[in-house]
Amino acid sequence: MSTNRTVHLTGLIAAPFTAMHGDGSVNLDMVPRQAEDLVQSGVSGVFICGTTGEGPSLTTEERMQLAVEWRRAAGSELKVIVHVGHTSLLEAQRLAEHAQRIGADAVATMAPFFFKPAGVGDLVEFCAEVACAAPELPFYFYHIPSMTGVDVPMHDFLAEAAGRIPNLAGIKYTHEDLMDYSRCVGFDGGRFNLLFGRDEMLLAALTVGAEGAVGSTYNFAAPYYHEVIRAYRAGDLQAARSAQARANEVIAAFKQYGGLAAQKAIMRMIGVDCGPVRLPLRPLGCAEYEELKARLAELGFFQVVQPAASK
C-alpha cells in the first residue's frame, strides 16, 4: 500500500527539546510556548522525540502525549515528524500507529541500538515493519550511527528499501559521510527527501544538494543558519562561510559543557525554559551555566538571538 500523503520538507526543521519539570517529569505545558517561539524563528517543522528530545529516555506513553501536544500546538504552521524509534519493534509500531491516528505529517525511526541489525537487509526489514504500522504517513529512516552504532551506507539502504517500503519518503541523515549523502541526494533522480542532520556542516551539505535540515541548534540559533542558506543561495560564499563559522563558535562553546544539557541551559537563557535533562544525563551547575552565558555573550550570541519575550 502506498502513502496517500506526500511530503518534501525544506528549510530548517527544529528537533525540539522535551521540556521537563525539576523532578524529571515531562512538562507538556511548555509545548505551545516552544512551538510559538519556533514559528517566530522561521523554522518549517519539528522532529520530535529524537535524540535532542531524549526520546529513548522517555516512556511510550510520554512520547504519545508529546506527539499529541506538538500536533495540536503546531497547527498549520509547522510540519510534525514523530520519531518512533525503539529497541522494541512492537513499541515502535505502537508509536507509529498513534502518530498516524493523531494526524502527524510523517514518522521516522532510528536503527535499534541494543540488538543491532547485522546488515542492510535486516535494517530494511525492521524499518519496513515499523513503516507498515503507519502506511498513510511518509516514513523516514533516521541515520545516526554515532548513537546507534549501526553504520551502513545509506545509498545501499535506499537501493534495497525503495522497493520494500512503499511509504519511504527519505532519510534524516545525521552523519559526516558527505560522499554517501550526496549519492543519496542523487539516488533515482533525486526521488527521496534527504534531511541533513549535522548543524555544524550545513553549508557543506548545501553544496552537495541539501534542501532541508533537522537540528538541535535550530531551536535557539536559527538566525545564523537562515543567513547561511540565504547567502549560499545568493552566491555569496564568503558570507555563508562567515555565518556558518559564527554558528560553529556557538556550538564549540556549549559542547564544553555537555552538549544536550548545555543546549537546554541556552533555552533557559533565551526565555524558553525547558528544564533539566533526564538521567543519566546531568544538568549544568550554576557556575557552568554562568560561564557558558558569559562565553555566548562574548560571541555576540544575545545580539543575534533575542530573548523570547522581546521577539
Residue pairs with C-beta under 8 A, 6 or more apart in sequence:
1 135
1 166
1 167
2 166
2 167
3 135
3 136
3 137
3 138
3 139
3 166
3 167
3 169
4 136
5 105
5 136
5 137
5 138
6 138
6 169
7 79
7 105
7 106
7 138
7 169
7 193
8 169
8 193
8 211
8 212
9 44
9 45
9 79
9 81
9 106
9 193
9 195
9 212
10 44
10 211
10 212
11 42
11 43
11 44
11 211
11 212
11 213
11 229
12 42
12 43
12 44
12 212
12 213
12 215
12 218
12 222
12 225
12 226
12 229
13 43
13 44
13 45
13 46
13 47
13 79
13 81
13 195
13 212
13 213
13 214
13 215
13 218
14 38
14 41
14 43
14 45
14 46
14 47
14 214
14 215
14 216
14 218
14 219
14 222
15 46
15 47
15 48
15 50
15 51
15 52
15 53
15 214
15 215
15 216
15 218
15 219
16 34
16 38
16 46
16 47
16 48
16 52
16 53
16 70
16 219
17 34
17 52
17 53
17 54
17 216
17 219
17 260
17 263
17 264
17 267
17 274
18 26
18 49
18 53
18 54
18 55
18 58
18 66
18 274
19 26
19 27
19 28
19 29
19 30
19 31
19 34
19 273
19 274
19 275
20 26
20 27
20 274
20 275
20 276
20 277
20 278
21 27
21 275
22 275
22 276
24 276
24 278
24 279
26 58
26 62
26 65
26 66
27 274
27 275
28 65
28 66
28 69
30 272
30 273
30 274
30 275
31 66
31 69
31 70
31 72
31 73
32 69
32 72
32 73
33 272
33 308
34 73
34 219
34 272
34 274
35 46
35 70
35 73
35 74
35 75
35 78
36 73
37 272
37 308
37 311
38 46
38 78
38 219
39 77
39 78
40 311
41 218
41 222
41 223
42 222
42 226
43 78
43 218
43 222
44 78
44 79
44 212
45 74
45 78
45 79
45 80
45 81
45 105
46 70
46 74
46 78
46 79
46 80
46 81
47 81
47 83
47 108
47 172
47 214
48 55
48 66
48 67
48 70
48 80
48 81
48 82
48 83
49 55
49 58
49 63
49 66
49 67
49 82
49 83
49 84
50 83
50 85
50 108
50 110
50 142
50 172
50 214
51 144
51 147
51 174
51 216
51 260
52 216
52 219
52 260
52 263
53 66
53 83
54 260
54 277
54 278
54 281
55 63
55 83
55 85
56 85
56 86
56 113
57 278
57 279
57 281
58 66
58 278
60 86
60 91
60 94
60 95
63 84
63 95
64 95
64 98
67 80
67 82
67 95
67 98
67 99
67 102
67 104
68 102
70 80
70 82
71 80
71 102
71 103
71 104
74 80
79 105
79 106
80 104
80 105
80 106
81 104
81 105
81 106
81 107
81 108
81 140
81 172
81 214
82 95
82 96
82 99
82 104
82 106
82 107
82 108
83 107
83 108
83 109
83 110
83 142
84 92
84 93
84 95
84 96
84 99
84 107
84 108
84 109
84 130
84 134
85 92
85 108
85 109
85 110
85 111
85 112
85 130
85 142
86 92
86 95
86 109
86 112
87 112
87 113
87 114
87 115
89 112
89 126
89 129
89 130
92 109
92 130
92 133
93 129
93 130
93 133
94 133
95 107
96 107
96 109
96 130
96 131
96 133
96 134
96 137
97 133
97 134
99 107
99 134
99 137
100 107
100 133
100 134
100 135
100 136
100 137
104 137
105 137
105 138
106 137
106 138
106 139
106 140
106 169
107 130
107 131
107 134
107 137
107 138
107 139
107 140
108 139
108 140
108 141
108 142
108 172
109 126
109 127
109 130
109 139
109 140
109 141
109 142
110 141
110 142
110 143
110 144
110 147
110 148
111 117
111 123
111 126
111 143
111 148
111 150
112 126
112 148
112 150
113 147
113 148
113 149
113 150
116 148
116 149
116 150
117 123
117 125
117 126
117 150
119 152
120 152
120 153
120 156
120 157
120 160
121 160
123 150
123 152
123 157
124 157
124 160
124 161
124 164
124 165
125 164
127 139
127 141
127 161
127 165
128 161
128 164
128 165
130 139
131 139
131 165
131 166
131 167
131 168
134 167
135 166
135 167
136 167
137 167
138 167
138 168
138 169
138 170
138 193
139 165
139 167
139 168
139 169
140 169
140 170
140 171
140 172
140 193
140 195
141 154
141 157
141 161
141 168
141 170
141 171
141 172
142 171
142 172
142 174
143 154
143 157
143 171
143 172
143 173
143 174
143 175
143 197
144 172
144 174
144 175
144 197
145 151
145 175
146 174
146 175
151 175
153 177
153 180
154 171
154 173
154 175
154 180
154 181
154 184
155 180
155 183
155 184
155 187
157 171
158 171
158 184
158 187
158 188
158 192
159 187
161 168
162 168
162 187
162 188
162 191
162 192
168 192
169 192
169 193
170 192
170 193
170 194
170 195
171 184
171 192
171 193
171 194
171 195
172 195
172 197
172 214
173 181
173 184
173 194
173 195
173 196
173 197
174 197
174 198
174 214
175 181
175 197
175 198
176 198
176 201
178 201
178 204
178 205
178 208
181 194
181 196
181 205
181 208
181 210
182 208
182 209
184 192
184 194
185 194
185 208
185 209
185 210
186 209
190 209
193 211
193 212
194 209
194 210
194 211
194 212
195 210
195 212
195 213
195 214
196 202
196 205
196 210
196 212
196 213
196 214
197 213
197 214
197 215
198 205
198 215
199 213
199 215
199 216
199 217
199 218
199 225
199 247
199 251
200 244
200 247
200 248
200 251
202 210
202 213
202 215
202 225
202 228
202 229
202 244
202 247
203 228
203 232
203 240
203 241
203 244
205 213
206 228
206 229
206 232
206 240
207 232
213 225
215 225
216 260
216 263
217 225
217 247
217 250
217 251
217 263
218 225
219 263
219 267
220 263
220 266
220 267
220 270
220 272
220 305
221 247
221 250
221 301
221 304
221 305
223 304
223 305
224 243
224 244
224 246
224 247
224 250
224 304
225 243
225 247
227 239
227 240
227 243
228 240
228 243
228 244
228 247
231 237
231 238
231 239
231 240
231 242
231 243
232 240
246 299
246 300
246 304
249 299
250 296
250 299
250 301
253 292
253 295
253 296
253 299
254 262
254 263
254 265
254 266
254 292
254 296
255 262
256 262
256 292
257 265
257 284
257 288
257 291
257 292
258 281
258 282
258 284
260 277
260 281
261 276
261 277
261 281
261 282
261 283
261 284
262 284
262 288
262 292
264 274
264 275
264 276
264 277
264 283
265 283
265 284
265 288
265 289
265 292
266 292
266 296
267 273
267 274
268 274
268 289
269 293
269 296
269 302
269 307
270 305
270 306
270 307
270 308
271 307
271 308
271 309
272 308
276 283
277 283
284 292
296 302
